Amino acid sequence: MKQVLFIRPESLAGGKISWCDSSSQQPEILEDLEGLAALADHPLAARVCLLLPASEMVFRHFSLPKKGPARAAPFSWMAEDTLLGDVDSLHWTVLNKKGREVDAVAIDAVRLRLWLNTLQEAGLNAVQVLPDAWLLPVTEGGCTLAQCEEEYWLRFDTGEACAVDATLLPVMLQKAGEGPVRCYGAAPAGLQVDDLQPRTHPLMLIQAQWQRCRANLLHGAFSERVAKGSGKSFKMAMVAVGVLSLGLLLGPRIAMAWMLVQQENQTQQEIVQLYQHHFPSLRQQTNIKYHFGQNLKKQTRGVFLQLEELEKVKQAVPALGIDLLEYDAAQGTVTLNGSAQNPQAFQDFVNQASAHFDFKVMPVSKEAPWTAMIVGKYK
């Protein structure tokens, strides 16, 4: 049986750190990050399983395309319409895979690197990194919750997980719908549960699933080999920690961001419906903004928008007067009758309009006042 030292911090901004080794039945508590150095002499200091708060991660389910290898799937591109901020900074990991159906999790790469550096400076070596609440026992069709200090770990059977305080817990449980709720320990006042279990510390609850788990956020640029050679100075890490902490000072309820993502999912569905309403022949489900813009550019400009462009050209060439304008909707043809004291004004008008119109001048008179027809289409 594999042995590791479990370390679960509350946040980079401070807070308590829970820890235990995989053979222990009683977790221990460190008051802050400075206490990590005390674990450097532990026999398992070189084999740390770092459990990061699931609320600081993004969980997504993907149906991968049939072409191309699954391991090279562009998760950030596939999920960009449902995420806030820069998706290119996310580090993705596959948690479960069945055929082309994949459950994946993402964490900010800078944040993950800071945690690895912090452990390394304390004399600890991470061999595995996982989202904490995701390892809780699964309740089929519902959710599992367990109290950890002042917050609750929450795990849905859909594969998503988070950690919230008691005041936000009822709101988060709305996602479970009518499914059963299993709770380890006393539930918050007013919350109805279907399966009440004896209170067990989450670090004990996760170990059964952890033994079967093959997922690990330490891959690619964060593989164990790369991580060992990429340590930064502790002072630099703490400066970056301070910058990230500014966001946390707005409030400890990180789960609110998770709720916003769920609302964005609903908005995304509405965007897809709107897109397919206007372009029913197209079936893109991702990167909607780009495809909508590309197809919108292909649409013919209406007569009123063309008139707006023509008015701008007319103002730029005041020497030419427009006496008549005709528009053939079937052919999309614009015909202008113009007059000027100088025949060059007609060519100036055509040149000025060339950015949007393909016009030709058809002279009518051969002496002043010069008249001509200008015929063409919107490009």
C-alpha positions, 0 to 999 in steps of 0.5 A: 500500500502506498504511503504519503503525507497528506497536507491540506492548506486553507489558502495561500493567504494564511489560515490553518493547515491540516495534515496526517500521514496515510497510516494515521487515524488522527489529523494534526493542525498547523496554525499557518504556513510557517509551520510547514517547516516543522514537517521537514523531518517527517519520514514521508517529507519526500512523499507529500500528497498536496490537497488544494481547495476544490473551490480554487479549481474549475471542474468541467465535463467534455465530449471530445471530438472523434479525431485527434488524441484525447491527451492533446485535447484543447480544454481551455479552448473548449471551455473558454465561453464558460470561464472568466479571465485568461483561460491560457493560464489554466493547467488542466488535468483529466480526472476520469475518462470513459471513451471520449467522455472526460471529466477534467479539472483546471487550476491557475498555473501560477497558483500551483507553482507557488504552492510547489515552491512553498513546499519545497522551501519548507523542505517538503516534496510533492509527488501528487496534487489533487482537489481535496473535496473531489476525493470524498465518497460519492453519493449516487444521484446526490452529494456528499458533505463533510465538515472540516474546521469552519467549512464544509467539503461538498462533492457532487456525483457529477464530478464537481466539488467545492468547499464552502461555509455553512451560510452558503451551503444551502445555496450550493446544495440547490445544484443537487436538486432532489437527489439524496444528501449524505452528511458526515457529522452534524448538518448546519441548522435548517439543512435536511439530510437523507443519510446522516453518518458519524462525524469523520474528518475529511482527511480520513474520508478521502483515503479510500478513494485516494487509494484507487485514484490515478489522477495527479495534477503534477504532469507536463510542466509540473511533473515531479522531475521538472518541479524539482529543478524549478524552485524559486526563492521563498521571498519571491514566492511570498511576494507573489502570494501577497499579490494573490492575497489581495483578491482573497481579502475581498472575502473568504467565500471563494465559492461565490466564483463557483456559483458565477461559473454555473450561471455562466453555463446557463448563459452559454446555453442561451447564447447557443440557442440565439446563435442557432436561431440566426444561423440554423445551418451551423452547429458549433457549440464552442467558441460561439463569439468567434463563429457568430462574428464570422457569420455575421460578416457574411451577411448582406448589409441592409439598405439603411446601413448602406445609406449611412456609409454613403452619407459619410462619403458624400460629406467627404466629397462636397463637390458632388451633389446627389440628385437621385438614389435608387436601390434594387433589393433583388440585385443589391444594386445602388444607382446614384444620379450626380452632378458637379462643376468638375468631372473629377468629383465623380472619380473622387467620390468613387475612390472615397467609397471604394472601402465599402462599395464597388462603383463605376461612373457612367457619364451622361453629359459632356460639358458643365454642369457635368452629370453622370450615373454612379452604379455599383454594389456594397462589397 
